């Protein structure tokens, strides 16, 4: 349970850092980041696998680079499903850049939290 809460908090912090780096990627406050983290987790758990299966031929042709587009679409969908006063992404380019920055920042935070567990 401790690992789950640390991962949830770490991802929320990563969202806030991403919002400060990427223009058009807007998080209202820390509570909004916590809500957005839950929605992103649900989208990644239920919808993204279906998108991955449907996009497999394109992903195969692009040698896996289409995965960046799938990540951006999943993040953008999560922002659409989250109430707009919490988490907003203004367009595909901020979603694309945000997904790259978010994955890098999340990886660094996850690495730092690994020592806490």
N, CA, C and O atoms as a Tinker XYZ file with bonds, in Angstrom:
   468  protein
     1  N      0.827000   -1.191000    0.000000    73     2
     2  CA     0.000000    0.000000    0.000000    64     1     3
     3  C      0.876000    1.262000    0.000000    63     2     4     5
     4  O      0.552000    2.252000   -0.656000    81     3
     5  N      1.990000    1.211000    0.746000    73     3     6
     6  CA     2.898000    2.353000    0.803000    64     5     7
     7  C      3.487000    2.644000   -0.585000    63     6     8     9
     8  O      3.614000    3.803000   -0.980000    81     7
     9  N      3.838000    1.599000   -1.305000    73     7    10
    10  CA     4.392000    1.759000   -2.650000    64     9    11
    11  C      3.362000    2.411000   -3.580000    63    10    12    13
    12  O      3.712000    3.286000   -4.373000    81    11
    13  N      2.098000    1.990000   -3.488000    73    11    14
    14  CA     1.035000    2.554000   -4.324000    64    13    15
    15  C      0.869000    4.050000   -4.059000    63    14    16    17
    16  O      0.766000    4.840000   -4.998000    81    15
    17  N      0.842000    4.437000   -2.788000    73    15    18
    18  CA     0.648000    5.848000   -2.440000    64    17    19
    19  C      1.851000    6.679000   -2.878000    63    18    20    21
    20  O      1.683000    7.790000   -3.381000    81    19
    21  N      3.067000    6.150000   -2.693000    73    19    22
    22  CA     4.255000    6.872000   -3.140000    64    21    23
    23  C      4.275000    7.043000   -4.654000    63    22    24    25
    24  O      4.656000    8.100000   -5.157000    81    23
    25  N      3.867000    6.008000   -5.379000    73    23    26
    26  CA     3.810000    6.096000   -6.840000    64    25    27
    27  C      2.766000    7.122000   -7.273000    63    26    28    29
    28  O      3.004000    7.903000   -8.195000    81    27
    29  N      1.625000    7.121000   -6.616000    73    27    30
    30  CA     0.549000    8.061000   -6.927000    64    29    31
    31  C      1.015000    9.499000   -6.674000    63    30    32    33
    32  O      0.816000   10.374000   -7.516000    81    31
    33  N      1.632000    9.739000   -5.519000    73    31    34
    34  CA     2.126000   11.077000   -5.201000    64    33    35
    35  C      3.261000   11.490000   -6.141000    63    34    36    37
    36  O      3.336000   12.646000   -6.559000    81    35
    37  N      4.135000   10.550000   -6.466000    73    35    38
    38  CA     5.239000   10.851000   -7.388000    64    37    39
    39  C      4.749000   11.219000   -8.767000    63    38    40    41
    40  O      5.288000   12.128000   -9.399000    81    39
    41  N      3.736000   10.524000   -9.239000    73    39    42
    42  CA     3.179000   10.842000  -10.552000    64    41    43
    43  C      2.467000   12.193000  -10.532000    63    42    44    45
    44  O      2.523000   12.935000  -11.513000    81    43
    45  N      1.804000   12.518000   -9.433000    73    43    46
    46  CA     1.156000   13.825000   -9.316000    64    45    47
    47  C      2.204000   14.940000   -9.340000    63    46    48    49
    48  O      1.994000   15.971000   -9.980000    81    47
    49  N      3.323000   14.742000   -8.652000    73    47    50
    50  CA     4.408000   15.728000   -8.677000    64    49    51
    51  C      4.975000   15.838000  -10.098000    63    50    52    53
    52  O      5.279000   16.937000  -10.563000    81    51
    53  N      5.116000   14.702000  -10.779000    73    51    54
    54  CA     5.600000   14.717000  -12.163000    64    53    55
    55  C      4.650000   15.491000  -13.073000    63    54    56    57
    56  O      5.100000   16.190000  -13.980000    81    55
    57  N      3.347000   15.375000  -12.842000    73    55    58
    58  CA     2.374000   16.147000  -13.628000    64    57    59
    59  C      2.540000   17.642000  -13.394000    63    58    60    61
    60  O      2.469000   18.430000  -14.337000    81    59
    61  N      2.757000   18.031000  -12.160000    73    59    62
    62  CA     2.931000   19.457000  -11.860000    64    61    63
    63  C      4.213000   19.977000  -12.501000    63    62    64    65
    64  O      4.223000   21.077000  -13.055000    81    63
    65  N      5.291000   19.203000  -12.434000    73    63    66
    66  CA     6.544000   19.620000  -13.063000    64    65    67
    67  C      6.362000   19.731000  -14.578000    63    66    68    69
    68  O      6.848000   20.676000  -15.200000    81    67
    69  N      5.660000   18.762000  -15.163000    73    67    70
    70  CA     5.402000   18.793000  -16.606000    64    69    71
    71  C      4.580000   20.019000  -16.986000    63    70    72    73
    72  O      4.835000   20.650000  -18.012000    81    71
    73  N      3.596000   20.355000  -16.161000    73    71    74
    74  CA     2.767000   21.530000  -16.438000    64    73    75
    75  C      3.587000   22.814000  -16.382000    63    74    76    77
    76  O      3.269000   23.781000  -17.075000    81    75
    77  N      4.637000   22.834000  -15.564000    73    75    78
    78  CA     5.487000   24.019000  -15.494000    64    77    79
    79  C      6.471000   24.095000  -16.652000    63    78    80    81
    80  O      6.993000   25.171000  -16.944000    81    79
    81  N      6.735000   22.971000  -17.320000    73    79    82
    82  CA     7.697000   22.957000  -18.420000    64    81    83
    83  C      7.013000   23.134000  -19.776000    63    82    84    85
    84  O      7.498000   23.886000  -20.622000    81    83
    85  N      5.889000   22.444000  -19.986000    73    83    86
    86  CA     5.236000   22.405000  -21.302000    64    85    87
    87  C      4.112000   23.446000  -21.370000    63    86    88    89
    88  O      3.172000   23.386000  -20.577000    81    87
    89  N      4.196000   24.393000  -22.302000    73    87    90
    90  CA     3.082000   25.341000  -22.468000    64    89    91
    91  C      1.860000   24.631000  -23.053000    63    90    92    93
    92  O      1.986000   23.785000  -23.938000    81    91
    93  N      0.689000   24.985000  -22.553000    73    91    94
    94  CA    -0.540000   24.358000  -23.010000    64    93    95
    95  C     -0.931000   23.138000  -22.199000    63    94    96    97
    96  O     -1.966000   22.524000  -22.459000    81    95
    97  N     -0.124000   22.787000  -21.230000    73    95    98
    98  CA    -0.358000   21.652000  -20.329000    64    97    99
    99  C     -0.652000   22.272000  -18.971000    63    98   100   101
   100  O      0.253000   22.788000  -18.316000    81    99
   101  N     -1.926000   22.224000  -18.538000    73    99   102
   102  CA    -2.357000   23.020000  -17.392000    64   101   103
   103  C     -2.904000   22.120000  -16.292000    63   102   104   105
   104  O     -3.823000   21.331000  -16.513000    81   103
   105  N     -2.319000   22.253000  -15.096000    73   103   106
   106  CA    -2.799000   21.587000  -13.882000    64   105   107
   107  C     -3.097000   22.699000  -12.882000    63   106   108   109
   108  O     -2.252000   23.560000  -12.635000    81   107
   109  N     -4.294000   22.681000  -12.311000    73   107   110
   110  CA    -4.696000   23.768000  -11.418000    64   109   111
   111  C     -3.911000   23.772000  -10.113000    63   110   112   113
   112  O     -3.347000   24.803000   -9.745000    81   111
   113  N     -3.861000   22.649000   -9.407000    73   111   114
   114  CA    -3.153000   22.556000   -8.136000    64   113   115
   115  C     -2.809000   21.091000   -7.850000    63   114   116   117
   116  O     -2.997000   20.229000   -8.708000    81   115
   117  N     -2.312000   20.814000   -6.654000    73   115   118
   118  CA    -1.885000   19.456000   -6.338000    64   117   119
   119  C     -3.058000   18.484000   -6.273000    63   118   120   121
   120  O     -2.924000   17.334000   -6.691000    81   119
   121  N     -4.195000   18.918000   -5.762000    73   119   122
   122  CA    -5.381000   18.051000   -5.713000    64   121   123
   123  C     -5.816000   17.698000   -7.133000    63   122   124   125
   124  O     -6.190000   16.558000   -7.408000    81   123
   125  N     -5.766000   18.672000   -8.024000    73   123   126
   126  CA    -6.097000   18.415000   -9.428000    64   125   127
   127  C     -5.116000   17.418000  -10.032000    63   126   128   129
   128  O     -5.507000   16.574000  -10.838000    81   127
   129  N     -3.847000   17.507000   -9.649000    73   127   130
   130  CA    -2.852000   16.549000  -10.148000    64   129   131
   131  C     -3.153000   15.147000   -9.636000    63   130   132   133
   132  O     -2.970000   14.173000  -10.366000    81   131
   133  N     -3.609000   15.029000   -8.399000    73   131   134
   134  CA    -3.974000   13.714000   -7.862000    64   133   135
   135  C     -5.164000   13.117000   -8.620000    63   134   136   137
   136  O     -5.175000   11.927000   -8.935000    81   135
   137  N     -6.165000   13.957000   -8.910000    73   135   138
   138  CA    -7.328000   13.493000   -9.676000    64   137   139
   139  C     -6.914000   13.100000  -11.092000    63   138   140   141
   140  O     -7.330000   12.061000  -11.604000    81   139
   141  N     -6.094000   13.937000  -11.713000    73   139   142
   142  CA    -5.632000   13.650000  -13.072000    64   141   143
   143  C     -4.809000   12.366000  -13.116000    63   142   144   145
   144  O     -4.879000   11.622000  -14.094000    81   143
   145  N     -4.037000   12.100000  -12.077000    73   143   146
   146  CA    -3.246000   10.872000  -12.015000    64   145   147
   147  C     -4.142000    9.646000  -12.002000    63   146   148   149
   148  O     -3.836000    8.644000  -12.649000    81   147
   149  N     -5.236000    9.717000  -11.276000    73   147   150
   150  CA    -6.183000    8.594000  -11.246000    64   149   151
   151  C     -6.791000    8.380000  -12.631000    63   150   152   153
   152  O     -6.893000    7.245000  -13.097000    81   151
   153  N     -7.193000    9.463000  -13.285000    73   151   154
   154  CA    -7.803000    9.351000  -14.617000    64   153   155
   155  C     -6.785000    8.823000  -15.627000    63   154   156   157
   156  O     -7.124000    7.986000  -16.463000    81   155
   157  N     -5.542000    9.303000  -15.559000    73   155   158
   158  CA    -4.500000    8.808000  -16.464000    64   157   159
   159  C     -4.272000    7.322000  -16.239000    63   158   160   161
   160  O     -4.105000    6.564000  -17.194000    81   159
   161  N     -4.264000    6.907000  -14.988000    73   159   162
   162  CA    -4.105000    5.483000  -14.687000    64   161   163
   163  C     -5.230000    4.637000  -15.247000    63   162   164   165
   164  O     -4.991000    3.546000  -15.766000    81   163
   165  N     -6.457000    5.132000  -15.147000    73   163   166
   166  CA    -7.608000    4.394000  -15.694000    64   165   167
   167  C     -7.545000    4.325000  -17.218000    63   166   168   169
   168  O     -7.813000    3.278000  -17.806000    81   167
   169  N     -7.192000    5.437000  -17.855000    73   167   170
   170  CA    -7.069000    5.433000  -19.317000    64   169   171
   171  C     -5.961000    4.481000  -19.749000    63   170   172   173
   172  O     -6.139000    3.715000  -20.696000    81   171
   173  N     -4.816000    4.520000  -19.066000    73   171   174
   174  CA    -3.711000    3.630000  -19.413000    64   173   175
   175  C     -4.035000    2.167000  -19.126000    63   174   176   177
   176  O     -3.488000    1.272000  -19.769000    81   175
   177  N     -4.910000    1.925000  -18.176000    73   175   178
   178  CA    -5.258000    0.552000  -17.839000    64   177   179
   179  C     -6.323000   -0.060000  -18.727000    63   178   180   181
   180  O     -6.292000   -1.263000  -18.986000    81   179
   181  N     -7.264000    0.743000  -19.198000    73   179   182
   182  CA    -8.399000    0.188000  -19.940000    64   181   183
   183  C     -8.417000    0.554000  -21.426000    63   182   184   185
   184  O     -8.693000   -0.305000  -22.264000    81   183
   185  N     -8.130000    1.799000  -21.764000    73   183   186
   186  CA    -8.296000    2.253000  -23.141000    64   185   187
   187  C     -7.011000    2.105000  -23.955000    63   186   188   189
   188  O     -7.058000    1.719000  -25.123000    81   187
   189  N     -5.868000    2.408000  -23.345000    73   187   190
   190  CA    -4.612000    2.360000  -24.083000    64   189   191
   191  C     -4.267000    0.969000  -24.623000    63   190   192   193
   192  O     -3.743000    0.880000  -25.733000    81   191
   193  N     -4.533000   -0.110000  -23.901000    73   191   194
   194  CA    -4.259000   -1.427000  -24.500000    64   193   195
   195  C     -5.067000   -1.688000  -25.776000    63   194   196   197
   196  O     -4.565000   -2.302000  -26.718000    81   195
   197  N     -6.302000   -1.227000  -25.801000    73   195   198
   198  CA    -7.131000   -1.389000  -27.003000    64   197   199
   199  C     -6.548000   -0.568000  -28.148000    63   198   200   201
   200  O     -6.477000   -1.036000  -29.284000    81   199
   201  N     -6.128000    0.669000  -27.840000    73   199   202
   202  CA    -5.490000    1.497000  -28.868000    64   201   203
   203  C     -4.198000    0.849000  -29.378000    63   202   204   205
   204  O     -3.890000    0.908000  -30.569000    81   203
   205  N     -3.458000    0.239000  -28.470000    73   203   206
   206  CA    -2.220000   -0.429000  -28.862000    64   205   207
   207  C     -2.457000   -1.591000  -29.804000    63   206   208   209
   208  O     -1.698000   -1.792000  -30.753000    81   207
   209  N     -3.500000   -2.352000  -29.548000    73   207   210
   210  CA    -3.833000   -3.484000  -30.427000    64   209   211
   211  C     -4.301000   -2.987000  -31.789000    63   210   212   213
   212  O     -3.897000   -3.521000  -32.822000    81   211
   213  N     -5.150000   -1.969000  -31.789000    73   211   214
   214  CA    -5.654000   -1.438000  -33.058000    64   213   215
   215  C     -4.551000   -0.778000  -33.885000    63   214   216   217
   216  O     -4.584000   -0.814000  -35.115000    81   215
   217  N     -3.581000   -0.178000  -33.207000    73   215   218
   218  CA    -2.528000    0.543000  -33.917000    64   217   219
   219  C     -1.289000   -0.320000  -34.157000    63   218   220   221
   220  O     -0.269000    0.196000  -34.612000    81   219
   221  N     -1.351000   -1.600000  -33.867000    73   219   222
   222  CA    -0.175000   -2.455000  -34.022000    64   221   223
   223  C      0.414000   -2.437000  -35.428000    63   222   224   225
   224  O      1.635000   -2.352000  -35.564000    81   223
   225  N     -0.411000   -2.515000  -36.492000    73   223   226
   226  CA     0.199000   -2.477000  -37.829000    64   225   227
   227  C      0.975000   -1.182000  -38.101000    63   226   228   229
   228  O      2.063000   -1.218000  -38.676000    81   227
   229  N      0.418000   -0.049000  -37.690000    73   227   230
   230  CA     1.099000    1.228000  -37.897000    64   229   231
   231  C      2.367000    1.284000  -37.039000    63   230   232   233
   232  O      3.410000    1.772000  -37.476000    81   231
   233  N      2.254000    0.780000  -35.823000    73   231   234
   234  CA     3.402000    0.757000  -34.923000    64   233   235
   235  C      4.520000   -0.124000  -35.485000    63   234   236   237
   236  O      5.701000    0.188000  -35.337000    81   235
   237  N      4.139000   -1.206000  -36.120000    73   235   238
   238  CA     5.113000   -2.105000  -36.738000    64   237   239
   239  C      5.804000   -1.416000  -37.916000    63   238   240   241
   240  O      7.017000   -1.537000  -38.084000    81   239
   241  N      5.037000   -0.701000  -38.720000    73   239   242
   242  CA     5.608000   -0.001000  -39.870000    64   241   243
   243  C      6.536000    1.143000  -39.469000    63   242   244   245
   244  O      7.484000    1.456000  -40.189000    81   243
   245  N      6.267000    1.764000  -38.331000    73   243   246
   246  CA     7.084000    2.896000  -37.894000    64   245   247
   247  C      8.155000    2.476000  -36.888000    63   246   248   249
   248  O      8.780000    3.319000  -36.245000    81   247
   249  N      8.358000    1.177000  -36.762000    73   247   250
   250  CA     9.368000    0.632000  -35.844000    64   249   251
   251  C      9.163000    1.109000  -34.409000    63   250   252   253
   252  O     10.130000    1.374000  -33.694000    81   251
   253  N      7.916000    1.217000  -33.994000    73   251   254
   254  CA     7.586000    1.563000  -32.621000    64   253   255
   255  C      7.466000    3.040000  -32.332000    63   254   256   257
   256  O      7.084000    3.417000  -31.224000    81   255
   257  N      7.779000    3.888000  -33.292000    73   255   258
   258  CA     7.709000    5.329000  -33.038000    64   257   259
   259  C      6.277000    5.834000  -32.876000    63   258   260   261
   260  O      6.054000    6.889000  -32.283000    81   259
   261  N      5.308000    5.084000  -33.399000    73   259   262
   262  CA     3.905000    5.487000  -33.244000    64   261   263
   263  C      3.463000    5.384000  -31.785000    63   262   264   265
   264  O      2.416000    5.917000  -31.418000    81   263
   265  N      4.244000    4.708000  -30.957000    73   263   266
   266  CA     3.940000    4.619000  -29.534000    64   265   267
   267  C      3.916000    6.000000  -28.892000    63   266   268   269
   268  O      3.131000    6.249000  -27.977000    81   267
   269  N      4.781000    6.905000  -29.375000    73   267   270
   270  CA     4.761000    8.275000  -28.865000    64   269   271
   271  C      3.421000    8.946000  -29.144000    63   270   272   273
   272  O      2.900000    9.681000  -28.306000    81   271
   273  N      2.876000    8.692000  -30.309000    73   271   274
   274  CA     1.570000    9.259000  -30.661000    64   273   275
   275  C      0.474000    8.636000  -29.793000    63   274   276   277
   276  O     -0.428000    9.339000  -29.338000    81   275
   277  N      0.548000    7.323000  -29.561000    73   275   278
   278  CA    -0.443000    6.668000  -28.700000    64   277   279
   279  C     -0.391000    7.218000  -27.276000    63   278   280   281
   280  O     -1.430000    7.430000  -26.650000    81   279
   281  N      0.815000    7.446000  -26.769000    73   279   282
   282  CA     0.946000    8.023000  -25.427000    64   281   283
   283  C      0.329000    9.418000  -25.372000    63   282   284   285
   284  O     -0.353000    9.763000  -24.408000    81   283
   285  N      0.569000   10.209000  -26.400000    73   283   286
   286  CA     0.003000   11.558000  -26.454000    64   285   287
   287  C     -1.521000   11.507000  -26.529000    63   286   288   289
   288  O     -2.204000   12.274000  -25.851000    81   287
   289  N     -2.053000   10.603000  -27.352000    73   287   290
   290  CA    -3.511000   10.482000  -27.464000    64   289   291
   291  C     -4.138000   10.017000  -26.148000    63   290   292   293
   292  O     -5.203000   10.501000  -25.763000    81   291
   293  N     -3.487000    9.088000  -25.462000    73   291   294
   294  CA    -4.003000    8.616000  -24.177000    64   293   295
   295  C     -3.982000    9.741000  -23.142000    63   294   296   297
   296  O     -4.927000    9.886000  -22.367000    81   295
   297  N     -2.920000   10.530000  -23.125000    73   295   298
   298  CA    -2.832000   11.653000  -22.191000    64   297   299
   299  C     -3.868000   12.720000  -22.520000    63   298   300   301
   300  O     -4.490000   13.290000  -21.624000    81   299
   301  N     -4.046000   12.982000  -23.801000    73   299   302
   302  CA    -5.052000   13.962000  -24.229000    64   301   303
   303  C     -6.458000   13.483000  -23.863000    63   302   304   305
   304  O     -7.283000   14.275000  -23.408000    81   303
   305  N     -6.731000   12.201000  -24.056000    73   303   306
   306  CA    -8.029000   11.641000  -23.679000    64   305   307
   307  C     -8.245000   11.763000  -22.174000    63   306   308   309
   308  O     -9.351000   12.069000  -21.728000    81   307
   309  N     -7.212000   11.530000  -21.404000    73   307   310
   310  CA    -7.340000   11.672000  -19.951000    64   309   311
   311  C     -7.666000   13.105000  -19.572000    63   310   312   313
   312  O     -8.424000   13.336000  -18.631000    81   311
   313  N     -7.105000   14.072000  -20.290000    73   311   314
   314  CA    -7.431000   15.472000  -19.990000    64   313   315
   315  C     -8.865000   15.806000  -20.377000    63   314   316   317
   316  O     -9.505000   16.644000  -19.743000    81   315
   317  N     -9.368000   15.148000  -21.419000    73   315   318
   318  CA   -10.770000   15.375000  -21.822000    64   317   319
   319  C    -11.719000   14.762000  -20.793000    63   318   320   321
   320  O    -12.773000   15.331000  -20.507000    81   319
   321  N    -11.357000   13.618000  -20.240000    73   319   322
   322  CA   -12.213000   12.934000  -19.266000    64   321   323
   323  C    -12.144000   13.550000  -17.871000    63   322   324   325
   324  O    -13.040000   13.335000  -17.054000    81   323
   325  N    -11.100000   14.305000  -17.597000    73   323   326
   326  CA   -10.967000   14.992000  -16.311000    64   325   327
   327  C    -11.728000   16.311000  -16.404000    63   326   328   329
   328  O    -11.719000   16.949000  -17.457000    81   327
   329  N    -12.389000   16.732000  -15.321000    73   327   330
   330  CA   -13.064000   18.034000  -15.376000    64   329   331
   331  C    -12.108000   19.139000  -15.812000    63   330   332   333
   332  O    -10.962000   19.195000  -15.368000    81   331
   333  N    -12.594000   20.015000  -16.683000    73   331   334
   334  CA   -11.716000   20.987000  -17.349000    64   333   335
   335  C    -11.084000   21.991000  -16.391000    63   334   336   337
   336  O    -10.059000   22.587000  -16.721000    81   335
   337  N    -11.660000   22.186000  -15.236000    73   335   338
   338  CA   -11.036000   23.129000  -14.307000    64   337   339
   339  C     -9.898000   22.478000  -13.520000    63   338   340   341
   340  O     -9.206000   23.166000  -12.769000    81   339
   341  N     -9.689000   21.160000  -13.677000    73   339   342
   342  CA    -8.592000   20.462000  -13.015000    64   341   343
   343  C     -7.369000   20.311000  -13.909000    63   342   344   345
   344  O     -6.260000   20.690000  -13.533000    81   343
   345  N     -7.584000   19.754000  -15.095000    73   343   346
   346  CA    -6.481000   19.320000  -15.948000    64   345   347
   347  C     -6.879000   19.557000  -17.389000    63   346   348   349
   348  O     -7.887000   19.028000  -17.857000    81   347
   349  N     -6.081000   20.360000  -18.101000    73   347   350
   350  CA    -6.391000   20.703000  -19.484000    64   349   351
   351  C     -5.125000   20.612000  -20.329000    63   350   352   353
   352  O     -4.044000   21.026000  -19.909000    81   351
   353  N     -5.287000   20.059000  -21.531000    73   351   354
   354  CA    -4.216000   20.074000  -22.515000    64   353   355
   355  C     -4.778000   20.757000  -23.753000    63   354   356   357
   356  O     -5.793000   20.328000  -24.301000    81   355
   357  N     -4.117000   21.814000  -24.187000    73   355   358
   358  CA    -4.597000   22.619000  -25.307000    64   357   359
   359  C     -3.989000   22.169000  -26.630000    63   358   360   361
   360  O     -3.127000   22.853000  -27.181000    81   359
   361  N     -4.431000   21.028000  -27.141000    73   359   362
   362  CA    -3.980000   20.584000  -28.449000    64   361   363
   363  C     -3.103000   19.349000  -28.409000    63   362   364   365
   364  O     -2.715000   18.860000  -27.348000    81   363
   365  N     -2.804000   18.860000  -29.613000    73   363   366
   366  CA    -2.026000   17.626000  -29.717000    64   365   367
   367  C     -0.547000   17.841000  -29.424000    63   366   368   369
   368  O      0.083000   16.992000  -28.794000    81   367
   369  N      0.012000   18.950000  -29.864000    73   367   370
   370  CA     1.446000   19.204000  -29.655000    64   369   371
   371  C      1.774000   19.288000  -28.160000    63   370   372   373
   372  O      2.743000   18.660000  -27.732000    81   371
   373  N      1.012000   20.037000  -27.342000    73   371   374
   374  CA     1.285000   19.993000  -25.900000    64   373   375
   375  C      1.105000   18.590000  -25.309000    63   374   376   377
   376  O      1.824000   18.211000  -24.384000    81   375
   377  N      0.150000   17.821000  -25.838000    73   375   378
   378  CA    -0.024000   16.448000  -25.357000    64   377   379
   379  C      1.180000   15.591000  -25.728000    63   378   380   381
   380  O      1.639000   14.777000  -24.925000    81   379
   381  N      1.687000   15.772000  -26.934000    73   379   382
   382  CA     2.851000   15.010000  -27.393000    64   381   383
   383  C      4.091000   15.356000  -26.569000    63   382   384   385
   384  O      4.770000   14.469000  -26.053000    81   383
   385  N      4.378000   16.650000  -26.450000    73   383   386
   386  CA     5.531000   17.081000  -25.665000    64   385   387
   387  C      5.351000   16.731000  -24.186000    63   386   388   389
   388  O      6.297000   16.328000  -23.510000    81   387
   389  N      4.125000   16.893000  -23.701000    73   387   390
   390  CA     3.837000   16.570000  -22.306000    64   389   391
   391  C      4.015000   15.102000  -21.996000    63   390   392   393
   392  O      4.483000   14.749000  -20.914000    81   391
   393  N      3.648000   14.231000  -22.937000    73   391   394
   394  CA     3.814000   12.791000  -22.683000    64   393   395
   395  C      5.286000   12.418000  -22.620000    63   394   396   397
   396  O      5.673000   11.546000  -21.842000    81   395
   397  N      6.108000   13.071000  -23.432000    73   395   398
   398  CA     7.552000   12.792000  -23.398000    64   397   399
   399  C      8.166000   13.319000  -22.095000    63   398   400   401
   400  O      8.909000   12.607000  -21.420000    81   399
   401  N      7.850000   14.561000  -21.754000    73   399   402
   402  CA     8.391000   15.154000  -20.528000    64   401   403
   403  C      7.876000   14.399000  -19.306000    63   402   404   405
   404  O      8.632000   14.145000  -18.368000    81   403
   405  N      6.593000   14.039000  -19.314000    73   403   406
   406  CA     6.010000   13.320000  -18.181000    64   405   407
   407  C      6.678000   11.966000  -17.979000    63   406   408   409
   408  O      6.932000   11.567000  -16.842000    81   407
   409  N      6.962000   11.263000  -19.053000    73   407   410
   410  CA     7.607000    9.961000  -18.897000    64   409   411
   411  C      9.028000   10.105000  -18.359000    63   410   412   413
   412  O      9.467000    9.287000  -17.552000    81   411
   413  N      9.749000   11.133000  -18.796000    73   411   414
   414  CA    11.115000   11.350000  -18.293000    64   413   415
   415  C     11.084000   11.738000  -16.818000    63   414   416   417
   416  O     11.820000   11.175000  -16.008000    81   415
   417  N     10.233000   12.698000  -16.471000    73   415   418
   418  CA    10.157000   13.169000  -15.085000    64   417   419
   419  C      9.647000   12.056000  -14.174000    63   418   420   421
   420  O     10.144000   11.897000  -13.059000    81   419
   421  N      8.665000   11.288000  -14.631000    73   419   422
   422  CA     8.154000   10.175000  -13.832000    64   421   423
   423  C      9.222000    9.120000  -13.598000    63   422   424   425
   424  O      9.303000    8.543000  -12.514000    81   423
   425  N     10.038000    8.868000  -14.606000    73   423   426
   426  CA    11.120000    7.895000  -14.455000    64   425   427
   427  C     12.139000    8.357000  -13.420000    63   426   428   429
   428  O     12.600000    7.561000  -12.601000    81   427
   429  N     12.489000    9.632000  -13.454000    73   427   430
   430  CA    13.447000   10.168000  -12.483000    64   429   431
   431  C     12.872000   10.102000  -11.074000    63   430   432   433
   432  O     13.557000    9.683000  -10.140000    81   431
   433  N     11.614000   10.514000  -10.918000    73   431   434
   434  CA    10.983000   10.482000   -9.599000    64   433   435
   435  C     10.839000    9.049000   -9.110000    63   434   436   437
   436  O     11.065000    8.770000   -7.932000    81   435
   437  N     10.470000    8.146000   -9.994000    73   435   438
   438  CA    10.363000    6.737000   -9.619000    64   437   439
   439  C     11.705000    6.181000   -9.170000    63   438   440   441
   440  O     11.776000    5.406000   -8.216000    81   439
   441  N     12.763000    6.577000   -9.856000    73   439   442
   442  CA    14.107000    6.133000   -9.477000    64   441   443
   443  C     14.470000    6.667000   -8.083000    63   442   444   445
   444  O     15.040000    5.943000   -7.267000    81   443
   445  N     14.139000    7.929000   -7.820000    73   443   446
   446  CA    14.434000    8.513000   -6.525000    64   445   447
   447  C     13.604000    7.889000   -5.413000    63   446   448   449
   448  O     14.080000    7.738000   -4.288000    81   447
   449  N     12.369000    7.529000   -5.726000    73   447   450
   450  CA    11.495000    6.911000   -4.717000    64   449   451
   451  C     11.837000    5.460000   -4.461000    63   450   452   453
   452  O     11.431000    4.900000   -3.443000    81   451
   453  N     12.574000    4.843000   -5.365000    73   451   454
   454  CA    12.949000    3.445000   -5.189000    64   453   455
   455  C     13.780000    3.266000   -3.921000    63   454   456   457
   456  O     13.690000    2.232000   -3.260000    81   455
   457  N     14.582000    4.260000   -3.584000    73   455   458
   458  CA    15.380000    4.207000   -2.362000    64   457   459
   459  C     14.547000    4.329000   -1.101000    63   458   460   461
   460  O     14.967000    3.872000   -0.038000    81   459
   461  N     13.361000    4.943000   -1.201000    73   459   462
   462  CA    12.479000    5.114000   -0.045000    64   461   463
   463  C     11.807000    3.794000    0.310000    63   462   464   465
   464  O     11.596000    3.503000    1.487000    81   463
   465  N     11.469000    2.992000   -0.701000    73   463   466
   466  CA    10.800000    1.694000   -0.443000    64   465   467
   467  C     11.711000    0.782000    0.248000    63   466   468
   468  O     11.339000   -0.352000    0.551000    81   467
